[in-house]
Amino acid sequence: MADVLLRSSRTEPTVPPETAAGRQAEVALRTRCRRLTPLLYVAPAFLFYAAFVIAPWLHSIWLSFWNWNGVGVATWAGFSNYTAVFQEPALRSALVHAFVFILFYTVIPVGLGLVLAALVASTPWKAMPVIRTVIFLPQILPLVAVGVVWKWIYSEGGPLNEVLTAVGLGDVARAWLGDFTWALPSVGLIGTWVSTGLCFLLLLSGIGKIDPALYEATALDGAGRLRQFWHVTVPGLRSELGVAATITVIAALASFDIVYVMTGGGPGYATMVPGVQVYELVFTAGRVGTACALATVLSLLTCTAMYALNRISRER
């Protein structure tokens, strides 16, 4: 009897090969389903994005290879529309002005926002909520309303010229938006005024997450506020600087509202930007193919700029 029990205890239950293979297949199926589950949540948003963003963008690329006025029969143009983008002075200057706007929409606002955020963070003012609100207020105003107000400020008899005349600088006063030299900087400074608040809040929130021990350690090593700012604050805001630069560069390259309301691209083509140029090519000149080519070139330049900014701002 003991021998029978011993032999039975040594005998291990065997699983049929078919059953083992079936269980493995079931486990693999469950694992695959778990991996695909997040895609089900993303699918509705992706379908809307594909229908209203990707599909129109691909269609505009297709139209860029045709000569079409938007009504009649289209004729094949090949790459002639893209050649026109880089050869026609008006179209080429629109692209140049878009990159000039990066100075006013990105470089200056990010620099000002960084300095203001560092000053506010290092000084515990009781009026800080009011200061944050005042600096950020231009960001929430409608750009069309901003353009209308600043157009009045810049007018020949507007408040800016009146102030300059009152302080004895009447020779400096001019029709700012009608001057071929000063029209583009005048419009660009409005972008600086609008974008600084966003950069300020992003960088101020980023300073709040920097470990105070880093400032204490550098202070013990004899570093002053300027060295602490350069060696602790700026490196600690790498990701926030990348986000601020990305948002403002996109705003600069895609600018339309302020320019269209204030100057319409004038005087001449002094303030023409791709957004306004595309609008005029389609609805005024009837050059849909050229407008699509300009929009495609602008989108490629924007994607290239975004890729470069993401590589630069990536955490190391």
SULZIFEN-V219083 format. One record per backbone hydrogen bond with DSSP energy under -1.0 kcal/mol. NH is the residue of the N-H (numbers start at 1). CO is the residue of the C=O. Records with the same first field share a line. If there is no record, write none. Layout:
NH: CO / CO
//
This chain:
5: 1
6: 2
7: 3
8: 4
9: 5
10: 6
20: 16
21: 17
22: 18
23: 19
24: 20
25: 21
26: 22
27: 23
28: 24
29: 25
30: 26
31: 27
32: 28
33: 29
34: 30
35: 31
36: 32
37: 33
40: 36
42: 38
43: 39
46: 42
47: 43
48: 44
49: 45
50: 46
51: 47
52: 48
53: 49
54: 49
55: 50
57: 53
58: 54
59: 55
60: 56
61: 57
62: 58
63: 59
64: 60
65: 62
66: 63
67: 75
75: 67
77: 65
78: 65
80: 77
83: 79
84: 80
85: 81
86: 82
87: 83
88: 84
92: 88
93: 89
94: 90
95: 91
96: 92
97: 93
98: 94
99: 95
100: 96
101: 97
103: 100
105: 101
106: 102
107: 102
108: 103
110: 106
111: 107
112: 108
113: 109
114: 110
115: 111
116: 112
117: 113
118: 114
119: 115
120: 116
121: 117
122: 118
125: 123
128: 125
131: 127
132: 128
133: 129
134: 130
135: 131
136: 132
137: 133
139: 136
140: 137
146: 142
147: 143
148: 144
149: 145
150: 146
151: 147
152: 148
153: 149
154: 150
158: 155
160: 153
162: 158
163: 159
164: 160
165: 161
166: 162
167: 163
168: 165
169: 164
172: 169
176: 174
178: 175
183: 179
186: 182
187: 183
188: 184
189: 185
191: 187
192: 188
193: 189
194: 190
195: 191
196: 192
199: 195
200: 196
201: 197
202: 198
203: 199
204: 200
205: 201
206: 202
207: 203
208: 204
209: 206
210: 207
214: 211
216: 212
217: 213
218: 214
219: 215
220: 216
221: 217
222: 219
223: 218
228: 224
229: 225
230: 226
231: 227
232: 228
233: 228
234: 229
236: 232
238: 235
241: 237
242: 238
243: 239
244: 240
245: 241
246: 242
247: 243
248: 244
249: 245
250: 246
251: 247
252: 248
253: 249
254: 250
260: 256
261: 257
262: 258
263: 259
264: 259
266: 263
270: 267
271: 265
277: 273
278: 274
279: 275
280: 276
281: 277
282: 278
283: 279
284: 280
285: 280
287: 281
288: 68
291: 287
292: 288
293: 289
294: 290
295: 291
296: 292
297: 293
298: 294
299: 295
300: 296
301: 297
302: 298
303: 299
304: 300
305: 301
306: 302
307: 303
308: 304
309: 305
310: 306
311: 307
312: 308
313: 309
//
